[in-house]
């Protein structure tokens, strides 16, 4: 029986902006066991806006201005949900997420930035390169150079920058440097004309007048034209039409006109300003709800509504939101933020020099750019966990990860080992036999296949399986969806279509009834999203309470075709094809330890949540005989089961093994899932050639997979039909080897590197 569990409020951070990354770093330095923290991200990588102009000018690599929020969050002990937030319901305390169940919170903070104003003007959204979202600008800026170089040499390439604030000024200068450098590298001459359009009477409104004068003087020296009082009415092919009808020539339009509000708060009932930004008090709480905080560009301070939407304010709000989130959970008085009346302004001119202003005085020179570079790099070092090669940066390498490393992996990596299973089932068969004998069993204990199968008294064949695992993520909707895909996979691998499912859930014993109900809801909602897609009815299930969260399903269905796919159907000469990439075990382990990139997690979870239904139907339709799914025992152990059951061996090409992003890097660093070494015992039964033993993908053979791909034996005469059906279904497949006669020395397989 449970005593009253300790209540831990659920704090959700929506967005990975300049303020929230500081919250995570503080959590990493001073753990926060009093609360459960989840970070909701529309993209795993946050881009530091202060270095974007430098990237445009070619002074920085993209990786130098990126903060991968996922490893930072994991080191902070926060869970991650990689799904965009689309709304908030304050009365229900839920955040609406794109394409999935809403997420409950006790307290929530939004740091989601803004969009660009004016995108709804005719033609702008379709023709302009907008400065927000910043990550998209970073991805797409390279196409500007391509357009410039491909432009006809008989007239200037016209670039129009709309917006005369700090961002527009920097982009006008840095785009010029980027394009001229591209022409020099290509060894060609192209004429370039840059025009900056500002609707207000002067550029850099709100900054010291002397800074605007310096910007104008430097622009004139570089041939950049600045036009004030120029209101854009529309973007057209080849030009920008101003109010009044004048058309300014434009081969490329960069839209930097200022911040526009996002839709997240639009129907929340929270008070908004006239531009749609949520209103906040000095404590950074929204006016309409003390449980909701908002920082950075997405919010307007009620007492200081004229505060610019600039990254410097979000950076300064970081310590305040970090302290106030802890304070509101603990019931302490909150700190009051007051925006600084003046701040150091540094504007990159793209050529190694910069403009600056402070206390009403402006200055310029290369030393200003050196100062800006030092400040920006110092800020980024605090949050960049991984370097370009995937290793831990010096700032984070001294962290004690011993407690994290002792944690056992979740997913199928938490299954009992193959040796344990074989010993137990072998003893059961030897000592007690296979149980009641009757003619209805098609697949049972004596066959050890992916699923069980039996015939009903009316002659219908029912295929059945049960599978569950320890939760691998704090995102319980995702746990449920992947658990469903994993359970259905056993039936698909047998050539059956699942029709019914029963849930098996063990809820953590330290959760309150309310928290347990929310966890169960998220699990089942995630599962339903996949079960419904596959036409599987969730009928009910069983829940227990124990030390950790586990989730799975008992599933039943019927054969897709006239015969089932089995483990013993391989024949010499068959090609061995795999339909999903390997490496989910080590990627999940890397993410758990703060050594995995957010993009790697994104790719792995997307694959795990994809059912094997299309591959199974293609296999049955093509008349294949043998298949299995690759899960916790790793590719080599699952293949060995097929080979032994069929009385054959295999030759595998380790170079052909498909790898998930990050898997090869993490394995190469020595990282292993906790089930890896148990899976590697099969190496005693295989022959590994010297070149293959040195291959960086060899260890993928033993990595435990969660909801892995279909491994099929394909006779040569059926290969074209099978592969064609997979292509029609948009399913990738890679040939990784060939079935051969059993070797005289008894080796299950030979591993080669080509």
N, C-alpha and C positions, 0 to 999 in steps of 0.2 A: 504494500500500500504506500501511496505517496503522501508526504506531508505537503503543505502549500509550497509550490515551487517558488523560487526567488523570481520576482517579476523584473524583467529587463525590457525597458521600452525599446521600441523599434524606431531608430532614427534613419531616415532615408535622405541621401544626398542626390539630388537630380542634377546631373551635369558635372563635368570635370573641368570647370573653369578656373581662373586664377585664384579665386578664394577657396574653392573646395580642395584643390591640391594641397593647400596649406593646412586644411583640417586633417587630411589624411597623413601628412607628414607629422603633425603634432600627435596624432593617434599612434603613429609608429614609434615616436620618441617616448610617449607616455601613454601606455595602453589604457583602454577605456572598457573595462569588463562590466561596468554598470549598464551598458547599452548594447543592443545589436545594431550594427550599422550596415546598410546596404547602399551601394552606389549604382545609380541608374544612368546608363550612358547610351547615347545614340550612336556614338563611334568610340572605339577604345582609345584613340589618340587625340589629345588636346594640343592645339597649336598655340604657341606663345606669340601673341600679336606683335609684341615689341620688336621681334626679329624678322617678321615677314618682309618688310622692305629690304632688309639685307639679303634675304633669300632671293627676292626678285632681282636684285642687282648682281647676284652671283657670288656674294660674299660668304654665304653659309650653305651647307648641305641641308636638305629637308630634315634629316634626322636631328640636326642641331637645334631646331626650333620646335621639336615634337616632345610631348610628355605622354608616355604610355601610362595611362591611369591604372590599368589592370594590375601590373606588378606592384605599383605603389599602394593600391588598395589592399592587395593580399598581404603585403608586409605590415600594413596597418591593422590587419585583422578584420577588414571589411569584406562583405560579399559583393559580387558584381552581377548586375543584370544588364545584358547588352541588348537593349531594346529601347527605342525612342519613347519618351513620355509625351503624350498628346493632350493631357488635361488633368485637372485635379478636382476632386469632389470633397470640399471641406466638411460638409455634414457627416459623410460616411468615412472620412479619413482614408481616402483611397486615391491613388494616383492611377490615372488611365494610361495604359500602355498600348502601343500599336500592335494589333493582331493577337492579343492575348489577354488573360484575366487581369483585372486591376490589382494593384499592390497596396496592401494595408500599411499604414504608418501610425506611429504615435506623435512623432514630430518630423517635419520635412523641411529641407532647405533647397531652394532653387538657385542654381548658378549656371544658367543655360545661354547667356549671352543674348544676342539680338540678331535681327536680319537687317537688311538695308532698306531705308525708306525709298519710296518712289518706284518700286519695281512694277507697280500696276500701271504706270504710264504706258501708253501705246508703244509696243515694240521693245521696251526696255528688257523685260524678263527674257525674251527670246534672243536678243542681239548683244546684250552687255555682259561683260565679265564682272560680276558683283564681288565686292570685297568680303561679303559674308554669305554663307559660312566660310570662315577663313581657310579651313582645310580644303574646300573645293577650289578656292583661288590658288592655293599652293599646288594642287594636283594639275590644274589646267593652265598655269602660267606658261608652261613650256610650249603650248600650242601658239602662243603669241609670237615667239621667235620663229617658228616654222612659217607662219603666215607672212612675217616680215621678209624672210629670205626668199619666199616664193613669189613675192610681189614684183610686179613689172618695174623695170629699172628706169622707165621713161617719166615717172612722176613720183613725188614723195609718198611714203607710207604715212598715212594720217592716223595718229592716235589721239583720241579725245579722252581726257580724264574729267569726269563730272564730280565736282565736290572740292571745295577749297579749304577744308579743314586740315588737320595734321596728317591724316591718312592720305588724302588726295594729293597734298604737296609732296609727301615722301614718294608716293607711287609715280608721280610725274617725273621726278628726278631718277628714281631707280629703274623704271621701265626704260628710260632713255639709255642708261648705262647697259642694261641687259641686251637691248637690241643692237646697239653699236658694237658691243663685244661679240655678239653672234656673227655679225657681218665680218668682223676682223678675223674670227676663227675660220670662217668659210672662205676668206680671201676674196670677197666680192664687195662692191660698192653699192649701197642703197641709200637713197635720200630719206630722211626721217623728219617729220614735223609733229610736234606734240603741242596740243592746246589744252589748257586747263580752264574749265568753265565753273564759275562760282556765282550762285544766284544772289548772294549778299553783296553789299557795296565793297567789301574788302575780304581778302583771304585771311585765314587764321584769326577769325573773330573770337574775342575773348582772351587772346594772347597779347603780350606786349606789342605795341605798334612797331617797335624797332625790329621785332622778329619778322613781322610781315614785310617790312622794308628789305631786310636781308634776303628773305625768300624771293621777292621780286627781282632784286639785283642779281642773285645767282641764277634765277630762271632766264633773265635776259642774256646773261653771259653764255648760257648754254643753248640759246635759241628756243626756249620753251615760252610759248605765248600764254599769258594769263588774261582772261576776260572776266570781269566782274559784272554783276547785274544781269547775268545771262541765265535765264530760267529755261530749263529743258522742257519741251512739250511732248516730244516723242522721239523714238529711235527708228530710223528708216534704213533701208539698204543703202549703204554708202554715205550716210550722214546722220547728223543729229539736228532735228528741227527745234528751233527756239520759239518761245512765245513771241508772236509778232511775225512769224513765218520764215525767218532766215534759216537756211540750212548750213550747218558747219560740216565740212567734209570729214568723214570718219571711216577708216578701214577697220578700226578696232575701237570699241567703247569700253572704258573701265568705269564702273559705277561705284563711287565712294562718297555718296551724298549725305551720309549720316545714318544713325540707328533707327530701325523700325521695330516695332514690338512683334513678338511671336504669338501664336494662337493659344498657347497652353492655358493662359488665365482668362481667355475671352468669355467662357461661359461658366466660370467658377463662382460667380457671385461676389468675388473679392473686389474692393474698390480699386479702380484703375484711373490713371491720369488721362488727359485728353488724347494722348497718342497710343493708349492701350497698354502702357507699362503699369505693373502692379505697384501700388503705393505702400511704402514701408515707414516705420517709425525709426528713431535713432537706435533702438535695440535690434534693428534689421528684421523685426517681425512685421508681417503684413497688418494693415489696419483692420482687416476683417476677421483675422483669426490668429491668436497668439501661438498656435502650434505650427504655423507656416512662416518660414523665413525666406527672404529673397535677397540676393546680393548681385553686384556687378551690373551689367548693362540691362538685365531683364527687369530691373526695379527702378523706381523713382522715389527718392527720399522726400516725404511730405514737407519736412521743414526746410529742405534745400532743393527745391525742384529744378533749379537751373544747373545743378551739378552735371558736367558733361558726361556722356557715355564713353568713358575712356578707361583703358585697362589699368591705369595707375590707381584708380579708385577701387577697383576690384582687388588689386594687390593689397592695398591698405586695409580693406575690409576683412581680409583673411584671418588675422589674429582675433578680430572681434567676433566673427561668426564661429570660430573654433571654441572660444571661451563661452559664448552664449549658448551654444548647443549643449555643452556640458552643464552650464549653469541651469538651463531650463529643465534638464533631466533631474538635476540634484535639488531643484527648488530654490536656488540661490538668486540674488539680484543680478540683473544682466547689465553688461557694459553698454554705454551709449556711444555710438560712433558719430563723429562730426567730421565731415569732409574737410580736408586741408584747404585753406584758402589759396595756397600757392604751392606749386610743385615744380621740380626740375623737368623742363621740356627738352628733349633731344630728338632732332629730326635728321634722319639719314639722307644725305645727298647722293649716295650711290657710288661716289668716286673716291672713297676713303676719307671724306670730310663730312662734317655735320654742322647743323645749326643748333644753338641752345639758348635757353632763357631761364632766368630765376630771379625772383624779387624785382621784377620789372626791368631787368637788364638782359640784353641779348649778347650772344658771342658766337663765334664760328671758328672752324679750323679742323685740322686732322686730329688734334688733341681731343676735340669734343667727340669725335667718332671713337677714339680710343677709350674715352671715358664711358661712352654708351655701350661699347662692346664688353668692357669689364663688368659693368652693372648687369647687363643681360645674361652673360655667361655665369656669373655668380648666382643669379636667381635660378637659372636652369639646372645647375649642378645639384640643387636641393631636391629636385624631383625626378631626375632621369635615373632610373634604377639600372637600366641595361644600356650597354654601349652598342656601337654599330655591329660588332661581331656577336652579340647576344650574351656576352659576359657581363658580370656585375661591375658597375662603375666604382671608382675608388670611394666615393661618398657613401656607398651602401655596402661595400665589401666587408666592413668591420662588424656588421650586424651579427648577433648571435641567432642562428637559425636552428639550433639543436632541438628545441621543442617542436618546431615545425617539421623537421626531418624525421622525428620519431613518429609522426602521424602516419597511419596506414591509409593507402590510397582507397578511394571509393570506386564506384562503378564496377565493372566486371573484374577489375584488378583486385577486388576484395573477396573473390570467390575462393573456396577451398582449392588447393592445388590439384593438378591432374593426378599426381602419385597418390595422394590421399583418397581421391575418388576411386581410382582403379583398385586400390587395395581393399577398400570397404565393399565395393560391388563384387569384386572377385571372390572375396570371402563369403559374401552373402550367397552367391550362386553356388559356390563349392559346398557350403555347409547346409544350406536350406533349399537349394534349387531355385528355379525361377518362379515359383508360386503356383497357384491353381492353373492347371493345364486345360485349355479349351481352344477350340479352333477359331475363336473370334479375334485373338491377338495377332495383329499384323506386324507391329514393331513394339518390342518390350524389353525387359531386362537382358534377355539373351542376345539382342542385337546391339544395344548401346548406341542408338542412333540419336539424331537431334531432337526427335519428338517421339511420342508413343502413338500407336494407331491401333484401332480395334474396329470390328464390324458389329453393328447393332443386329438384333434378331431379324430385322427386315432386310439386312444385307448392306445397309449404308455404312461407309467407312468414315469414322471420326478420327481426326488427328488432334492430339492434345499435348500440351507442354506447360511447364511452369518455370518461371525465371524471375529472380529479383536480386537486387544488389544494394549495398550501402550507398547512400546519397553521395554524389561526387561534388555537389555544388550547394551553395546557400540559396540558389535560385530554384525554388521548389517546383515552379511551373515547368522549368526545363528538366528537372529530375524526373517529373512525371512523364513528360513527353518522350524522353530518351528511354525510360524504363519500359514504356509501351512499345517503342520501336524495337527494343532489345528482346522483349518477350515474343512479339509477333515474328521476329526473325527466325526462330526455331521452326515455326510452321512453314514460312516461306522457303526455308532451306530444304524442307521435305517435299516441296511442291504442293503445298496445301494453301487454301485461302482461309484465313481466320475469320470467324463469324461472331464469337462470343468471348467475353473476358470477365474475369473476376479479380478484383484488386486485393493485394496482400501488403499491408502497411504496418510498420512498427514505428510508432511515434516516440520522440525523445521523452524520457520520463521527467526531465527537468522543465518542461514547458507547462505553462498554465493551460487550463481548458480552452480559454479563448485563443491563445497562441496555437495550441494543437489543432483546433478547428480550422484556423487560417492555413496552417501548414497542409492539412488534409485537403482543404479546398483547392489550394494551389496545385498540389500533386495531381488530383483528379481532373482539374480543369486542363492542365497541361497534357495529361494522358488522353482526355477526350478530344483535344484538338487533333491528335494523330489517329486515334481509334475511329473517330467519325470520318476522317478522310479515307480510311481504309475500309469503311463499311462494317466496322466491328461494334457490336452493342456491348456496353459496359453494364453488366447485370447486377453487380453488387460487390461484395468482398468481405474481408475480415481485417480488423485492426487490433493491434496489441500495443503495449507500452514497454519500452526497454531502454537500454543505455544509449542507443543511437538510432538515427533515422534510416530505415530501409524501405524500399518500395519495389513492387513487382506485380506480376499478373499471371494468373492461370488462364490459358487461352485454349479454345477449341475451334476446329474448322473442318473443312472437307477437301479432298484432293481436287486440284485444279484440272488435272487430266485423268487419263486411264490408269496411270501408275505413279507411285511415289518416287521422288528422288531419294536415294539412300547412300550410305557411306560405302557400301560394298560394290558399287557399280562401275568403278574405274577399270579401264583396260589399257594395256601397253599401247602407246601411240597417241593416247588422248592428250590434248593440250590442256594445261591448267591455267584457268583465267580467274582473276580477282577483280571485283567490281568496286571496291572502296580502297582508299589509301590507308596505309598503316601508320601507327605512331600515336594513337589517342592516349594510350597509357602514359607515355613519357611526357606528352604535352600537358595532360592534366596534372601530372606530378610537378612539372615545371611551374605551372600556374600556381599550384598550391604553395610552392616555396618562394614565390615572387621572382622566379627566373624565366617565366614564360611571357611572351608578348601578348597583348590583347588581340592582335590580328590572328595569332596562332590559335588562341582559345576560340575565337569567332569561327574559324575554319573547321576546327575539330568538332565543336558542338553542332554546327550546321550539318556536318556529315553524319554525326551520331543520331540526329533527329530525323534522318531521311530513311524511310522504310525500304526494305529489300523487295517490295512487292513487284515492281516492274522487272527486276532482274529475274525473279522466280518465274514470272509468267513467260518471259522470253525463253528461259531454260526448258520449261515444260512444252511450250509450243514448238521448240526446235527439236524435241525428242531426246533430250539429254537423260542420262541415267543416274549420275552421281553428283551430289553437291553437299556442301555444308556451309554454315556461317562461321565467321572468324570472330571469336569473342575472348573471354578472359584467359584462356590457355595459350593464346598467341597463334599465329599462322602455322608455325611448324608443328605444334602439338595437334592442332585440328587436322592438318594435312596427314600427319602420321596415323591418326585414327582411320582416315579413309584408305590409306595405303595398306595398312595391316588388315583391315576388313576385306579389302579387295585382293590381297595376296600379291601386290606389286610394289614397285619402288618409284622414285621420281628423281629427275634431274632439274634443279632450280637454278635460275640465273639471278644472282643477288643484285646485279645492276638493274634488273627490270622491276625490282620491288618498288611500288609507288609509295611515296612518303608524304604525310601531311606537312604543311609548313611548320618549320621549327623542330620537327622530330629528329632529323639528322643532326642538327646543331646541338640539341640537348643530349642525345645519345653520345655524340662525339666529345662532349664535355665530361662524360662519365656518369651522367645522371641516369637513374633507372627507376621505374615503377617498383613498388614494394613486392609485386608478384613476379618481377622479371626473372630473378635468379631461380625460382622454383620452375618457371617455364623453361629455363635454359638447360635443365637436366636432360632434355631430349637430345642435346648435342652429343651425348655419348653414343647415340644410336644413328648418327648421321656422319657422312664423310664431308669434310670441309677442305677444299683445295686451298693451297697457300695464298693465292691471290685473293680468293674470296674471304679468307680469314682477316685480311687487311682492309677489306672494303668497308667504307663508312656506313653502309646500309645493312650489314650482316645482322646487327642486333635487332633490327626490325622484325626478324623472324620470331623473336621471343617476347616482343612487347605485348602486354595484354590489351586487347581491344574491347571497347564498350560499343555494342550495337555496330559491329564491324560489317564488312562486306560479304558477298556471296562468293565462295570458292567453288568452281565448277570444273568437272572433267568434260572436255568437249572433243568427241571424235572428229577427225579431220573432215569427214564428209558432211558434218553438221556445223562446222565452224562459221562458214559464211552466213548461213541462215541465222544462227544465234547472234553473231555480231551485228548483223543487219537489224535484227529486232531490238537489240540494245540501243543502237544508234537512233532508231525511230522513237524510242522511249527516252532519249537523252540521258542514257546511262553509260558511263565510261567503264571500260574493261581493259585490263592489261594481261597479256600472256606472260606468266612468270616462270613457266617450266613445262616439262613433258613427263608423262607417265612412261616408265620403262619396266622391263621384267625384273623380278626380285633378284637382288645381287647375291652372289654366292657367299659373301661374308656377312650377309644379313643386314647390311646397312639400309636403313629406311629410305635415305635420300642422299644424293650427292649435290653439294652446293658449289657452283662455279661462278666466276665473275663476268662471264660473257657467254 
